[in-house]
Amino acid sequence: MRTLSLLLAATALALPAARLHAAEKGELWEITTKMDMAGMPDMSQMPPGMAEKMAGRMGGGTQQVCREAGDHSAEMSKKREMKDCTVSKPKESGSTVTMTFDCKGGRSGKFEMTYASGRASYTGVATMKDPSHGEMKMNMTGKKIGACDVAKYKQERDEKVAALKKQGDDAMAAGKKSVKDSNDKQIAECGKAVETMKPEGLGLYGRCGRNPDQPMCKSLESMEKLQPEVSKTCKAKADLWCKRFQTQDGFLAATQAHSVKEGEELCRVQAADIKANLCPKALKKEAWEFVGSVCPKEAKPIAKAHCAGRSYTAKKVDKSGDKWDPFCRAYAGLGMSDDADAAAEGSAPAPKEKAAKSVKEAVADQAVDAGLNKLKGLFGR
């Protein structure tokens, strides 16, 4: 949060403003900070460990700082730089040091620190007003706890800062890669959904793009801002899915994938209307696999004429030269789905055994017809 960063920066500028007697070694200070912001949860009610983590994220906690001894007023005047802000010179009145700052966007703040006798400890408060986040306050206490090696401290501090920066850069790079990989995977799944005609691969973006009134789509608006490319691509794939659903190859693939009912809901069309349009065309083009899988009325007389006596219980063998084999297998329901037919007929899908039985019935009917014809021949009829 930019406001919090500014507040911490202002605090850091003001901390060295103490007047200290000259000394060869540095001074080790223990500094405790605590954030106070409107809407912030009561950390005293949090489980053990959680409050410390929250305090660390909000700029609170306790740390030790090694400071150069001496009069830092001149140094403070040189360090009064905060991006997009104008910082006043530190003003001292007795044992109290005050500093103010004004920043772009209407943000302003004040820092006030009061030293105890001997300037070996202090209490302070930094406040900042932000039009977007209201008022923020940071309470501080500090006490001198001993001496330290300033040069060593600065070296260790610089190393820690460099390590933290690298850790942060690595984490950011890993995070970006993870987001990109996730987005690429979702986009690939949406593309695959069009090939397989399995609508679940379109994800929420694809489904909600077609039917935004669904309850599960209410929370998707905020997510789209985080994944604009995924949203745009998968919505386009959903439109392409529905266009393909109304073609011969697409509807056949959806039938085989058992996704006709989902297709009706996603695309807001009726399977019966699609079949009424496609079945006569498929029959005319002799697209037998489509007719056998999707068009029961057109398929029945063909099955009676060309599928009698065939067996599909054994392992499938190569019958590339038999143009009726794909049709008969489709009609028998072996490896094909008749969900679309059942939906159009207004009944539950028939099991494969029942579909196969219809072929046996056709064979039986054909045998009965042949027997009757022989009897008619014997009696001259």
N, C-alpha and C positions, 0 to 999 in steps of 0.2 A: 504494500500500500504506500503510495507516494507521500501521503500525509505523515505516516509513521516514520518514514525515512527522513523526512525533513526535521521532525521533532528530535529524532536520535542524533542527527547531524548538529542541530543547534545545541543539544546537551553536550556533545563532544567538544564543541568549540568553547563552551563556557567553563568546563571542568578545570582546565589548566590556569584559570585566572587568579588563583590564590597567591598572595604575597608570602613568599617563604624566604627564610634566611639562606644566605649562600652556603653551599656545602659541596664537597667533592663527590659524594655519592648521590644516587638518586633516592627518591622516597617511594616506598611501597604502600599503596593505598588499596583499601578494600571498599568497593563501591557497590551499593545495592540499589536497584531501580524497580519500580512497580508501576504498571500501566493502569490508568483509570479512564475508561471510555464508555460513553452511553451505549447500552445494549450488550455490554460485555458480561459474560456469565460470572457468577460468584465462584471463584476458584477454591474457596475454602470448603465448598460442598462437593468438590470433585474427588474421584477415587485417588488413592496414593499413586504418585508418579505422573498423573495426568496434569495436575496443576503446574508442576515444574516444566513439563513440555509446553504447555500453553504459555507460560510466562516467558520461556525462551523464544517462542515464535512471536510474541508481542513485544519483544524488546525488554523484558523484565529479567530479574535474576541477580546473582551476585558474581562479581569478578574482581580480580586483582590487577591493578594498573601500576606500572613503574613510571614515575614522573621525575623530570629533571628538577632539581632543587634550585631555588632562586626566584627572582622577580620575573614573572611571565607576562606582565602587562604589555610590553612591547611586542613580544611574540604573539600574543592574542590579537593584537591589532593587525598583524600580517596574515593571520589565519581566518579572518572574518569573510570567508568565501563559501557561499552555498549557491548551487545552481538555481537560477531563476528567482533568487531572493536577494534582498538588501538587508544587511545585518548592521546594527548599530554598534558603536564602540562600547566596551564594558564600562559601566559606571559603578563606582564604589562609594558607598556611604557608610562609614563606620566599618562594621564587619559584614556588610551585605553587598553582594555584587549583582548588578542587574544588566540585562541585555535584551533587546527586542529585535524582531525581524519581520519583514513584510515580503510576501511572495506572490508570484503570478496566480491568477485564478481566485483572488480575494482571500487568500490564506494569510494569516498573521499569527504571531506568537510572542511569548515573553518568557524569559528565564530569570529566575531569582534564586540566589544561593546565600545562605547565612552561615558564617563560621563561628565555632565556639571559641572560647578564650584560648589563646596560644595557636589558633588555626591548625589544630591537629585533627579536627573533625568538622563536619558541616551537615546541614540539611538543606534541601533545595526542592524546587518544583518548576517544571517546564510545562507551559500550556500552549495549545495551538487551536485556533478556530478555523474550521474548513466549511465552506458553504455546502459541500456534499455530505460530509460525515459528522458535522456538529463539532463539539469541543472535545479535545483529547487532553489528558493530563498525565504527566509522568512525575512521580514522587521519587526523591533520591536521598540517600544518606551515604556519607563517606567518612572513613577514619584512617589515619595513618597508622600502619602496623609494623613498620620497620624500614630498613634500608634495602637497596637493590642496585644491581649493576645496570645502568641505563643502556649502555652499548649492547650488552648481552640481551637485555630485554627487547630492544628494538630489532635485533637480528632474529630472535625467536619469533617476535610478533610478525615481522615481514615474512618469515618462512611459513608461519601458520596462515597468514593472509593469502600467500601464494598457493598453499596447499588447498585452502578452502575455495579459492577462485577456480583452481583446476578441477576440484571435486564438483563444484557447481557447474562449470562448463561441461564436464563429462556427463553429469546427470541431465543437463539440459539437452545435450546431443543425443543421449540415450532415450530421453523422453520424446524428442522429435522423431527419432527413428521408430520408436514403438508406435507412435501415433500414425506415422506414414505406413508402416507395415500393416497396422489394423485397418486403415482406410483402403489400402491396396487390396487387402483380403476381402473386405466387404464389396468392393467394386467388382472384383473377380467373381465372387459368389453371385452377384446380381447378373453378370454376363452369362454365367453357367446356367442360371435358372431359366434363361431364354432358350438355351440349347436343350436342356433336359425337360423343360416345361414343368418343373417342380417349383411352384410359387413361393415356398418357404425360403428359398435362396434370395428372394428379393428383399428380405428383411423388413423392418418397420418403415423405412423411407419409401420403398416401393409400394407397400401395401397402403400406407397412409396417403401417399401421393394420389392414389386412385380413389380412396374412400377416407377422406380426412375427418369424417364425423364419428369414426369409431372411438370408443372410450380410451383405448390404448394410445391414440394419436394426440391426445390433449397435451401431454408433456413433451412432445417431439419438437415443438416450435423452438424452444430454447436450445435444444441439441443441434438443430440444423445450422445454427450460427457457428458451432464448433467444427462441423463437418460439412461445409458447403459443397465440396466436390462430390462426396459420397451421396449426399441428398440429391443433387442435380442428376448424377449419373444413374442412380437406382430408380429415380422417378421416370427417367427416360426409358430405362430397361423395362419397367412395369408397363409402360405404354406399348413398347415393342412386344412384350409378352402377350398382351391382350390382342394385338393385331395378328400375331401368329396363331393364337388360340382359335381364331376364326378362319384359319386356312386348313387345307387338307392334311399337310404334314404336321402342323402344330397341334391340331385337334387329335390326331392319331397318337402323337407323343404324349399328350395330356391324358388320353384314355389309358395308354400303357403305364403311365406314371400314377394312375389312380387319383388324378388331380382335377377331374372335370368339375366336380361340385365346387371346389375352391375357385376354379376359374370362373364359374358363373357368378360367385360372390365378388371376386376381385374386379372382373370386367363388366359386371352388371348386365349380363346377357343370359339368354336361355339356351341350354344345350340343344333342346328340341328344335329351336329356330336355326341353329348352326347346321344341324344334321339335315334339316329340310332343304337347306341351300346346297350343302356339299354332297349328299348322297347321290342325287341324280347325276351330278357332274362326275363323281367317282365311278359310277356305273357305266357312264358313257365312255370314260377314259380307260375302263377296265382296270381300275386301281383296286385289285381284288383284296389285298390285305386290309385296306381301309373299309371296303364294303363288308368284309367278314367280321371286322372288329366293331364297327360303329353302326352299320345299317341293317338291323335284323329283318325288316320287311323285304328289302331288296335281296338280302342274302339267302333267305329261306329256300326259294325255288332253285337257286344255284347249288346250294348244299345238297339238296335232294337229288340233283342231277349228277353232281361231280364228286361228292364226298362219301357216297355209300361204299361200305366195305373197307374203308381206311382205318388203320389203327394208329393211335398216337400215344400208346402206353409205353412203347419201347423207346430207347434212346434215338434222338433225331438223326436221320442219315441224310446224306446229300441228295436232294431231289431238285437240283437246279434246273433240270430240264422239264420238270412238271410245273406248269404255270398255276395249277390249282392247289398245289401243296400249301403255299402261304395263306391262301384263302381258307382252305379247310382247317388248317391249324388255328387261324384267327377265329373262325366260326365255332370251333370246338372249345375255344376259351383256354387253350393250353399256352401259357405265357402271355396271354392278352387279357385285357380288362374289359368287362362289360358294364362298368359303373355308369358310363354315359347312357347306355341303352336303358338301364334300370331307372335312371333319373328321368329320362324322357318318358318312360312308360308309367312312372309314378309308383314304382315298386322297389323292393330291396334288390341289390345286385345278386344275380344267380351264381351259385358256386360252380367251380369248374366241372365238377362231376355232372351237374345238371346240364351244362352247355354241351358236354360230350354226349350225354344221353339224347339230346335232340338229333344228333347225327345218327345214333342207333335207331331212333324212331323213324328217321327218314329211310334208313335201310329196310326196316320192317315194313314200312308202307310200300316201298318199292317191291318187296317180295310178295306181299298180298296182292298188289296190282298184277304182278306177273302170273300168280296162281289163278286169279279170276279170269285173266285173258285165255289161259289154257283151257279152263272149264268151258268158257264160251265157245272155244274152237271145237271142243268135243261135241257140244250140242248144236253146233251150226249156228251159233248166235254171234 
